[in-house]
Every structure is written in structure tokens, then in C-alpha cells.
Amino acid sequence: MKIKDFEIIVPDYKPLIKKLQSLSHMNLYFLNKYQQEKRFFPESKAGCEDYCLYIGSLEETLKGSDGNEYVQKNDLWHYPYYHSTSSSYSTAIIVGNLPGDYRSGWPSLAIKYESNKKLLYREIVCGLVDDPKIIMDVGLASLNLRADMSDIKYNPIINEAAGGKESHKDYTEEYYHEADWWVDYWWVEQFKDDSNAM
């Protein structure tokens, strides 16, 4: 399909086509460039191909359960999460030709796996992922934090960006709770220590 002078390989999925039509020329330029990479699994029956968008491939070195390294071939696909019933981001990384030969997952896996990192990088560069919450989740994960952690729930900007509603504020007198999370944590740890001493 031709979108703003660029040939884009896209499934006949209206929400995805609508998203592509909203992108800039540069977004589409990068997408066209990534789509020219040779797919490792062109005959794939993984199930993503009917509604996801191909955005390149890569080889990744992983460590198996036996401790040995192996090379995993990955075809990277953009899952149009913005029109799904759950509206939550997920990956679509095809790793074989058989039905179900794909990996799905959440944004912060980009910290752990090169394939997830490259997929999210390309999705952002191509304008397919522009949700600040998703980008924030990955940034927090790089600091070993999550938006719902009690450590940072008192940071109103992070809390609200993550979808929280005033959970960063101290409780009112109608339901008293210790505002400092570490006091609760200390009591739990103390209880464990006392239990071990018996």
C-alpha cells in the first residue's frame, strides 16, 4: 500500500492503516527502510501476520536453560495495541514458522532482551508508539523501578503519568495508614527475624 509516497507492507486491518496514515513522512521513511530487511520466517503461521506490522529482523544471542549460548532469529512486528480491547502494549516477535511461534510481552522487557529493545526502538522512531506511559515504564525499568512501587508513589508526576489517582498523597484520618512505607516494611522484616529466632 502506498502511504504518502512510501510503499508500506500492511495487512488489511483498518485501525493499523488509520495509524499509518497519521504518521509523518520521516516516520514512514524509517518504516519503509526497516521493512526492506529480509524476514527469517516469511512462511510463518505464528498468527500475528494478519493484524500486525512487520518492522524488520535481527539475530540475538541468548543463554539457554543449560547455560549454553545460542542464536535466536527474530522477525519484529508491531502489535496495534491502541485498538485492542485491553489497550495495553505488547510485543509480537516471531521466532519460527509454526502457529504460536512468537513472543509477546510488556515494554520493560526492552531492558533485558535485545529483540524487545530493538522492536520498541523502531516502534518509537516510526511513530507507532507515542504513549508517554509506555516510554516512562521503560525508563523507570532501566532504573530498576516501577511506577506502582511504594518507593516512588509519593512522586505525583510519575504516579499520575502511570494512571494513579492521588495514591501519592497521605491517607486521611478516616482511614489511617502509616505514610512512610518503610515502617511497614521494617515490621515485616522484624517479624521474619523474630520467627527465625524461635
C-alpha positions as CSV (number, residue, x, y, z in Angstrom):
1,M,0.0,0.0,0.0
2,K,1.3,3.5,-0.8
3,I,1.1,6.0,2.0
4,K,2.5,9.5,1.5
5,D,4.8,8.3,-1.3
6,F,6.1,5.3,0.6
7,E,5.4,1.6,-0.1
8,I,4.4,0.0,3.2
9,I,3.6,-3.7,3.5
10,V,0.5,-3.6,5.7
11,P,-2.3,-6.2,6.5
12,D,-5.8,-5.2,5.7
13,Y,-6.5,-4.1,9.2
14,K,-8.3,-0.7,9.3
15,P,-7.1,0.6,12.7
16,L,-3.5,0.0,11.7
17,I,-4.0,1.6,8.3
18,K,-5.5,4.6,10.0
19,K,-2.5,4.9,12.3
20,L,-0.1,4.7,9.4
21,Q,-1.9,7.5,7.6
22,S,-1.4,9.7,10.6
23,L,2.4,9.3,10.6
24,S,4.9,11.9,9.2
25,H,7.0,11.4,6.1
26,M,10.1,10.6,8.2
27,N,8.2,8.0,10.3
28,L,7.1,6.3,7.0
29,Y,10.6,6.6,5.6
30,F,12.1,4.7,8.6
31,L,9.3,2.1,8.4
32,N,9.9,1.6,4.7
33,K,13.6,1.1,5.4
34,Y,13.0,-1.4,8.2
35,Q,10.5,-3.4,6.1
36,Q,13.2,-3.9,3.4
37,E,15.1,-6.2,5.8
38,K,14.8,-9.9,4.9
39,R,12.4,-11.8,7.1
40,F,13.7,-15.0,8.7
41,F,10.3,-16.6,8.7
42,P,8.4,-15.5,5.5
43,E,6.2,-18.6,5.7
44,S,5.3,-18.0,9.3
45,K,1.9,-19.2,10.6
46,A,2.5,-17.7,14.0
47,G,-0.8,-15.8,13.9
48,C,0.5,-12.2,14.1
49,E,0.7,-11.5,10.4
50,D,-3.0,-10.7,9.8
51,Y,-3.1,-7.7,12.0
52,C,0.5,-6.7,13.0
53,L,3.0,-4.7,11.0
54,Y,6.5,-6.1,10.0
55,I,9.3,-3.7,11.1
56,G,12.5,-5.7,10.4
57,S,14.5,-8.6,11.7
58,L,17.5,-9.3,13.9
59,E,19.6,-12.2,15.3
60,E,20.1,-12.2,19.1
61,T,22.4,-14.2,21.3
62,L,20.6,-15.8,24.3
63,K,21.5,-18.2,27.0
64,G,19.6,-21.4,27.3
65,S,18.5,-23.2,30.4
66,D,21.6,-25.4,30.1
67,G,23.8,-22.3,30.3
68,N,24.9,-22.5,26.7
69,E,24.5,-19.6,24.3
70,Y,22.5,-19.9,21.1
71,V,21.4,-17.5,18.3
72,Q,17.7,-16.7,18.1
73,K,16.4,-15.3,14.8
74,N,13.6,-12.8,15.3
75,D,11.1,-11.1,13.0
76,L,9.9,-7.9,14.7
77,W,6.3,-7.0,14.4
78,H,4.3,-4.0,15.7
79,Y,1.2,-5.0,17.5
80,P,-1.5,-2.3,17.2
81,Y,-2.3,-2.1,20.9
82,Y,-4.0,1.2,20.6
83,H,-7.0,-0.5,19.0
84,S,-7.1,-3.7,21.1
85,T,-9.8,-4.4,23.7
86,S,-7.2,-4.2,26.5
87,S,-5.3,-1.2,25.0
88,S,-2.1,-2.4,26.6
89,Y,1.2,-2.6,24.7
90,S,2.5,-6.0,23.8
91,T,5.3,-7.3,21.6
92,A,4.9,-9.6,18.6
93,I,8.3,-11.2,17.9
94,I,8.0,-14.1,15.5
95,V,10.7,-16.8,16.2
96,G,9.5,-19.7,13.9
97,N,7.2,-20.9,11.2
98,L,4.7,-22.8,13.3
99,P,1.5,-21.5,14.8
100,G,2.2,-19.8,18.1
101,D,5.9,-19.4,17.3
102,Y,6.0,-15.8,18.7
103,R,6.9,-14.0,21.9
104,S,4.6,-11.3,23.4
105,G,5.5,-9.2,26.4
106,W,5.5,-5.8,28.1
107,P,7.6,-2.7,27.5
108,S,10.2,-3.1,30.2
109,L,11.4,-6.4,28.6
110,A,13.4,-3.9,26.4
111,I,15.8,-3.7,29.3
112,K,16.5,-7.4,29.2
113,Y,16.3,-8.6,25.6
114,E,18.0,-7.0,22.5
115,S,15.0,-8.1,20.3
116,N,12.5,-6.3,22.6
117,K,14.8,-3.2,22.8
118,K,15.2,-3.0,19.0
119,L,11.4,-3.6,18.5
120,L,10.4,-0.8,20.8
121,Y,13.2,1.5,19.5
122,R,11.8,1.0,16.0
123,E,8.2,1.5,17.1
124,I,9.1,4.8,18.6
125,V,11.2,6.0,15.7
126,C,8.4,5.1,13.3
127,G,5.8,6.9,15.4
128,L,3.9,3.7,16.1
129,V,4.4,4.1,19.9
130,D,3.9,7.6,21.2
131,D,2.3,6.9,24.6
132,P,4.4,8.6,27.3
133,K,3.4,6.0,29.8
134,I,5.0,3.2,27.8
135,I,8.2,5.2,27.3
136,M,8.2,6.1,31.1
137,D,7.7,2.5,32.1
138,V,10.9,1.5,30.1
139,G,12.8,4.5,31.6
140,L,11.8,3.5,35.1
141,A,12.7,-0.1,34.5
142,S,16.2,1.0,33.5
143,L,16.5,2.4,37.0
144,N,15.1,-0.8,38.5
145,L,11.8,1.0,39.4
146,R,8.2,0.5,38.5
147,A,5.5,3.3,38.6
148,D,3.5,1.3,41.2
149,M,6.4,0.8,43.6
150,S,5.8,2.3,47.0
151,D,9.3,3.9,46.8
152,I,8.1,6.4,44.3
153,K,4.4,6.6,44.8
154,Y,4.9,10.0,46.5
155,N,6.2,11.4,43.3
156,P,3.0,12.9,41.9
157,I,4.2,13.4,38.3
158,I,5.2,9.7,38.0
159,N,2.2,8.5,39.8
160,E,-0.2,10.4,37.6
161,A,1.6,9.6,34.4
162,A,1.2,5.9,35.3
163,G,-2.5,6.3,35.7
164,G,-2.7,6.6,39.5
165,K,-5.2,8.8,41.2
166,E,-3.9,10.7,44.2
167,S,-2.3,7.5,45.6
168,H,0.8,9.6,46.2
169,K,-1.0,11.5,48.9
170,D,-1.2,10.5,52.5
171,Y,-4.4,8.9,53.7
172,T,-7.0,11.0,55.6
173,E,-7.9,10.4,59.2
174,E,-10.9,8.3,58.2
175,Y,-8.5,5.5,57.2
176,Y,-5.2,5.9,58.9
177,H,-2.2,4.2,57.4
178,E,1.4,4.9,58.0
179,A,2.6,7.2,55.3
180,D,6.1,6.0,55.3
181,W,6.2,2.7,53.5
182,W,9.4,1.6,55.1
183,V,7.8,1.4,58.6
184,D,5.5,-1.3,57.3
185,Y,8.5,-3.0,55.6
186,W,10.5,-2.8,58.8
187,W,7.7,-4.5,60.8
188,V,7.5,-7.3,58.2
189,E,11.3,-7.8,58.3
190,Q,11.2,-7.7,62.1
191,F,8.5,-10.4,62.2
192,K,10.6,-12.6,59.9
193,D,13.7,-12.1,62.2
194,D,11.6,-12.9,65.3
195,S,10.2,-16.0,63.6
196,N,13.7,-17.2,62.7
197,A,14.9,-16.7,66.2
198,M,12.4,-19.2,67.6
